[in-house]
Amino acid sequence: MLLIPDERVSACRRGGLDRRVSGVRGQRLRVAALGLAIALSIGTTACSGDKDADRQPRPKPTPTATSASATPSPTPKPSPSKAAAYDPITGGKKSSNVVIAAKIDNVAAARPQVGIYKADIVVVERVEADLTRMVAIYHSNFPRRVGPVRSARNTDVQLLPMFGKPGLVFSGANRKVLKQLRHSPYLRPIPRETRDNSRSAPHNVIVHLDNVAKLPDIGKAKPIGYTFGSGPQWKSAAKAPSVKVPIGVDTFGFDYRGGRYRTSWNGQRNTDGDDHKPVLTDNIVRLKVKSHKDTQTTSDLSNVAETVGSGKVTVYSQGKQLTGTWKRSKLNGPMTLKDSHGKDIALKPGKTWMLLDG
């Protein structure tokens, strides 16, 4: 029987062609079978069992040639983000301003002082006759009026180099102290004698600090050793909402209210003589220091507080207190504050009062 290409009857199921066919008829049958094989090769063979006989075979994808030089580069590692730089004096936004210290009178006739509430750091020192004076340190801003300004001491010559090369505004000093000031590579002496006639002498030297800040050869702030932030040690620190620190014949008070400390002197609240604003601070650093008679002065009553070395420190901040150790190894070096476990005591960013107790 002759097979027609359009027929879907499988030759496999028929068991093959009749091998008994011979001669011319056999040749015709073989030709017909060859034609059937060609026709079926276009579609799907009957033996495959695929129901979709009209689907064309998919071409194999041609592999893309890869250049030997096209070696995949390693994925770059993200660089660690740098912590925002904080100001070494205030712990706030970093400032490129210079540092200026002003020696401030602190007796009853000098009160109320002006411009003190704008200082970034206020240092309390004991001088002759157990009186006290202050050093107001300015960096973030420079008020137009600061004072009353009084004479410098050798305690200033030793303390202030930790701030870099600050300008020191003062009104007079004995000849030996002047020599120390002028020969110090870490200070820029700035003597001033401009007086405010509304005040009585010698408590009436008022300095325009905004003009002083424009003078040459005054150093910018450098790291002073303080760290800022909310250290974990403060969580378990003892509460201290009210602090009183006696220095010489004076007592300095600090009352924590509304997140800051109000300052006072012998029970009188400190307010600005011009703006009548309260003098506030965020931190109090009480340094136990060694004091001795000053041999580099013409006065027999002057003393020097040693701020190069180490000693006990009590830090008050956020209405709490921590104790530890302060350390300063060299004259132009920083001063570190460590707790009892050797960890840095973190100060609250803002203003600081430093009291030299000794």
SVG drawing of the C-alpha trace seen along z (x, -y; Angstrom):
<svg xmlns="http://www.w3.org/2000/svg" viewBox="-4 -109 65 121">
<polyline fill="none" stroke="black" stroke-width="0.4" points="0.0,0.0 1.3,-3.5 1.7,-5.9 0.6,-9.5 2.7,-12.2 -0.4,-14.0 -1.5,-10.9 -0.6,-10.8 -0.6,-7.0 2.6,-5.9 4.8,-3.6 6.2,-2.5 2.9,-1.2 2.4,0.8 5.6,2.7 7.5,1.3 7.1,1.8 6.2,5.2 9.5,6.8 7.9,9.2 7.5,6.4 10.1,6.8 11.0,5.5 9.7,2.4 6.9,2.2 9.4,2.4 11.5,-0.5 8.4,-2.7 7.5,-1.9 11.1,-2.8 10.9,-6.1 7.5,-6.8 8.9,-5.9 11.8,-8.3 9.4,-11.1 7.5,-10.4 10.6,-10.6 11.5,-13.9 8.0,-15.2 7.9,-14.0 11.4,-15.5 9.9,-19.0 7.2,-18.4 7.2,-16.2 7.9,-12.5 5.0,-10.2 7.2,-8.3 7.9,-11.5 4.4,-11.7 4.5,-15.6 1.1,-17.0 2.3,-20.4 3.7,-19.2 3.8,-22.8 6.3,-24.3 9.7,-25.1 12.8,-24.1 14.4,-27.0 17.8,-28.2 20.6,-27.7 22.0,-31.0 25.4,-31.9 27.8,-32.4 29.2,-35.9 32.9,-36.2 34.6,-37.5 37.7,-39.5 40.5,-38.2 41.1,-41.7 37.5,-42.2 38.2,-40.8 35.4,-41.9 36.7,-44.5 36.1,-43.9 33.2,-45.8 34.6,-48.8 34.1,-48.7 32.2,-51.7 34.5,-53.9 33.4,-54.4 31.6,-57.7 33.6,-60.2 32.1,-61.6 31.3,-65.3 34.1,-67.3 33.2,-69.1 34.7,-72.3 37.5,-71.5 36.4,-74.4 32.6,-74.1 31.8,-70.6 29.5,-72.3 29.9,-73.1 33.6,-73.6 34.7,-77.2 37.8,-78.5 37.9,-81.5 40.9,-82.4 41.0,-82.0 41.1,-85.1 41.4,-85.0 40.5,-88.1 41.7,-88.4 38.6,-89.5 38.3,-91.3 36.2,-89.6 35.8,-91.8 32.6,-93.5 33.6,-96.9 34.0,-95.2 30.5,-93.7 28.5,-93.2 31.0,-92.2 30.2,-92.6 30.4,-90.0 31.1,-87.1 27.9,-85.3 29.2,-85.0 32.4,-83.3 32.9,-79.7 35.0,-78.8 35.4,-80.7 38.4,-79.8 38.4,-80.7 41.8,-81.3 43.0,-82.2 45.3,-85.2 47.0,-87.1 45.1,-87.6 42.9,-84.6 40.9,-86.8 39.8,-85.4 40.0,-86.4 38.6,-84.9 39.9,-84.2 37.1,-84.4 38.0,-82.4 36.2,-83.4 36.2,-81.4 32.7,-81.0 32.0,-84.8 33.7,-88.0 31.5,-90.5 31.9,-94.2 32.4,-94.9 34.2,-92.7 35.5,-93.5 36.5,-94.8 40.0,-93.6 42.7,-93.4 46.4,-92.3 47.8,-89.0 49.4,-86.3 51.9,-83.5 49.1,-81.0 47.8,-82.3 51.3,-81.8 51.1,-78.1 47.4,-77.4 46.6,-79.1 49.0,-77.3 46.7,-74.3 44.5,-76.3 47.1,-76.7 48.4,-80.3 45.6,-82.4 45.6,-86.1 45.7,-87.2 44.0,-90.5 45.1,-92.1 45.6,-95.5 49.1,-95.7 51.3,-93.1 54.5,-93.4 57.7,-93.3 58.6,-89.7 55.2,-88.5 55.4,-90.7 58.7,-89.1 57.1,-85.7 54.3,-86.7 56.5,-88.3 58.8,-85.3 56.2,-82.6 56.0,-81.1 52.4,-80.0 50.8,-83.3 50.0,-86.6 50.0,-89.3 47.5,-92.1 47.7,-94.8 44.8,-97.3 43.9,-100.4 40.7,-101.7 38.5,-102.8 34.8,-103.2 34.3,-106.5 31.0,-105.3 32.9,-102.8 35.5,-103.6 39.2,-102.9 40.9,-100.4 37.8,-98.4 36.9,-100.1 39.0,-98.8 36.5,-97.6 37.8,-96.0 36.2,-95.8 36.9,-92.2 35.5,-92.3 38.3,-94.6 40.9,-92.6 40.0,-89.4 41.2,-91.1 44.8,-91.5 47.5,-89.4 49.5,-86.5 46.6,-85.0 46.3,-81.3 43.2,-79.3 41.7,-76.6 43.4,-73.3 42.3,-70.1 42.5,-70.8 41.8,-67.2 38.1,-67.5 35.6,-65.1 31.9,-65.9 28.7,-63.9 26.5,-61.8 28.9,-59.2 27.3,-56.1 28.8,-56.8 26.4,-59.6 23.4,-57.3 24.5,-55.9 26.2,-59.1 25.2,-60.5 22.7,-63.4 24.1,-66.9 21.5,-69.6 23.2,-72.2 26.9,-72.7 29.0,-75.1 32.7,-75.4 34.9,-77.5 37.9,-79.1 39.9,-81.4 37.5,-83.7 34.8,-83.3 32.1,-80.7 30.9,-79.9 27.4,-78.4 25.8,-76.5 22.1,-75.6 20.8,-73.2 17.5,-74.4 16.0,-73.9 18.9,-71.9 21.6,-74.4 23.4,-75.8 22.8,-79.3 26.0,-80.7 26.4,-82.8 29.2,-84.4 28.9,-84.5 25.2,-84.0 24.6,-86.7 23.5,-85.6 25.8,-86.5 24.1,-88.7 25.6,-90.8 26.2,-94.5 25.1,-95.5 22.4,-93.0 21.3,-92.0 21.2,-88.4 22.1,-85.5 25.5,-83.9 24.8,-80.2 27.0,-77.2 26.5,-73.6 29.5,-72.0 31.6,-72.6 35.1,-71.1 36.6,-71.3 40.3,-70.6 42.3,-69.9 45.6,-71.6 48.8,-72.2 49.6,-75.9 52.8,-77.4 54.3,-80.8 55.2,-82.5 59.0,-83.2 58.8,-84.8 57.0,-87.9 57.7,-91.1 54.9,-90.4 55.4,-88.3 51.7,-87.5 51.2,-85.9 50.8,-82.2 50.8,-79.9 48.3,-77.1 50.1,-74.1 48.1,-72.9 50.8,-70.8 50.7,-67.4 47.7,-65.5 45.1,-65.5 41.6,-64.7 38.7,-66.1 35.0,-66.4 32.8,-67.1 29.3,-68.3 27.0,-68.1 23.3,-67.4 22.5,-67.8 24.9,-64.9 28.5,-64.5 31.5,-62.2 34.9,-62.0 38.1,-61.0 41.6,-62.3 42.8,-65.2 46.2,-65.0 48.3,-67.3 51.8,-66.2 53.4,-69.3 52.9,-73.1 51.5,-73.1 49.7,-69.8 46.0,-69.0 44.3,-68.2 42.4,-64.9 39.6,-64.1 39.2,-60.4 36.7,-58.7 37.5,-56.0 37.6,-53.4 40.0,-55.3 37.3,-56.4 37.1,-59.9 34.5,-62.0 32.3,-63.4 31.1,-67.0 27.8,-68.4 28.4,-70.6 28.2,-74.2 29.8,-76.4 32.1,-75.2 33.4,-76.7 36.8,-75.5 37.7,-76.1 41.3,-75.7 40.8,-74.5 44.0,-74.6"/>
</svg>
